[in-house]
């Protein structure tokens, strides 16, 4: 029998996961039922992807074997109270900071729970995701979760205590890269390059550097040394970044994001 998939929350991440799962043919559109606080989000997904609309969250859970909870942390508690009385579903939560124990308590342990941290490159099937198991989740649940997440990119399994660090590194990580790209583009323009050329060079350099690490398997430090000639242009740039505390600034940012993830789990 085909798996019945429910999705509560049809924002960017919900839509990205939905699209990847359908493209991978893990589910058929008529086997996916969705809900969202915004009716337009539901009607858009129904029109574009052919999935089914539920009248409320309770119907999603009742009609599904697996339910993706793609709701922001701020509205998560209210959503849990609206899941009805159905039992023994697999709930996969992507809410940053919300602990598995809190979810299990919020549903009175009626369902199995897995907690996931994906990121926005899921929109182009290049996500980096990690998941952790709830107290009653099974190895079959883990395999299914890995299959679902693999439809939008890379996935790994971690302990729940590591998910705050995952959130800080990869969950929020695309924003750090975007900020660096903004600075690279602005600097290129400042040095006289046309804006479109500065943008293209910055984007291709960033993506190419990441791909070089992925394909060669070389440590980034080694690749950095390979392109740093003594007293050359790269050397001058790196010395300036070091003088400004670049590496420590990144570490502080990751710590700040991790601490906020921990705080969200206490709300």
Buried (B, 14 or more C-beta within 10 A) or exposed (E): EEBBBBBBBBBEBBBBBBBBBBEBEBBBEEBBBBBBBEEEBBEBBBEEBEBBBBEEBBBBBBBBBBBBBBBBBEEBBEBBEEBBEBEEBBBBBBBBBBBBEBBBEBBEBBBBBBBBBBBBBBBEBBBBBBBBBBEEBEEEBBEBBBBBBBBBBBBEEBEBEBBBBBBBBBBBBBEBEEEEBEEBBEEBBEEEBEEEEBBBBBEEEBEEBEEEEEEEEEEEEEBEEEEBEEEEEEEEEBEEEEEEEEEEEEEEBBEEBBEBBBEBBEE
